Amino acid sequence: MCQNNSLIDRQCVICNRKLYGRSDKRFCDINCKNYYHSEVRKSIKTIKSQTLAILMRNYVALSGMLGGEKNACIIDKLAMEKAGFRFNYNRHGIIHYSVFDITYRFIHNKRVLITVDKQRSKVSPYIFKRWDRELKETLSAIR
């Protein structure tokens, strides 16, 4: 019976020790396995918290540009960038982009039309306090 070289030279994903046993084994022991999965969970929480923080900043920037009672406005794309808006973090539509209940779309390349989507419920300011608290807890747990 001929053995495959890839089965002979298998190593643990974490500590690079030689693996024995099942052909689909990835970790040498339970400690390496637990360490790997805890690091995966931490990285997912970090990405999630960073994305949520950016979405919060985008929402605050858009609602600030709209003002108190306005339902729509037209603004320069450059002004949005100066206000700290990040265009890569949004939910894509065919023409419209949205951050929670505020939508925007590009008109004439450098101008942006911002509107409030009345079909969606408005985001409560208490949500931002909770997100801020959760973000701080997550960041302190990571450090």
C-alpha positions, 0 to 999 in steps of 0.5 A, spaced: 500 500 500 502 506 497 502 512 502 501 519 500 506 524 502 501 529 504 498 525 509 505 523 512 507 531 513 501 534 516 502 539 521 498 542 526 495 549 524 497 552 530 503 549 533 506 546 527 507 539 531 506 533 527 499 530 526 497 523 527 491 519 527 485 521 522 486 524 515 482 530 516 485 532 523 487 539 523 490 540 531 494 536 535 490 537 541 484 540 544 488 546 547 490 548 539 483 547 537 480 551 542 485 557 541 484 557 534 476 557 535 477 563 540 481 567 535 476 566 530 471 569 534 475 575 536 476 577 529 469 576 527 467 580 533 472 585 531 470 586 524 463 587 526 464 592 531 469 596 527 463 596 521 458 598 526 462 604 528 463 606 521 456 605 520 454 609 526 459 615 524 456 615 517 449 615 520 450 621 524 454 624 518 448 623 514 443 625 519 447 632 520 447 633 513 439 633 513 438 637 519 432 637 523 426 637 519 428 636 512 426 630 509 431 631 503 437 635 501 443 635 495 450 636 497 457 635 494 460 628 495 466 632 497 463 635 503 460 628 505 467 626 505 470 632 509 464 630 514 467 623 515 462 619 511 465 612 508 462 610 502 464 603 502 460 601 508 452 601 506 447 597 503 447 597 496 441 598 492 440 598 484 441 606 484 440 607 492 444 606 497 442 606 505 444 607 512 439 605 516 433 609 514 437 614 510 438 613 503 442 617 498 444 616 491 449 620 486 446 625 481 451 628 476 457 624 479 459 629 484 452 631 487 449 626 492 441 626 494 440 624 501 433 622 503 429 619 509 426 613 507 419 613 510 417 606 510 423 604 515 422 606 522 427 611 524 433 609 528 432 611 536 438 615 539 438 610 545 441 605 539 447 609 539 448 609 546 447 601 546 452 600 540 457 605 543 457 601 550 457 594 546 463 597 542 467 599 548 466 592 552 468 588 545 474 592 545 476 592 552 475 584 552 480 584 546 485 588 549 
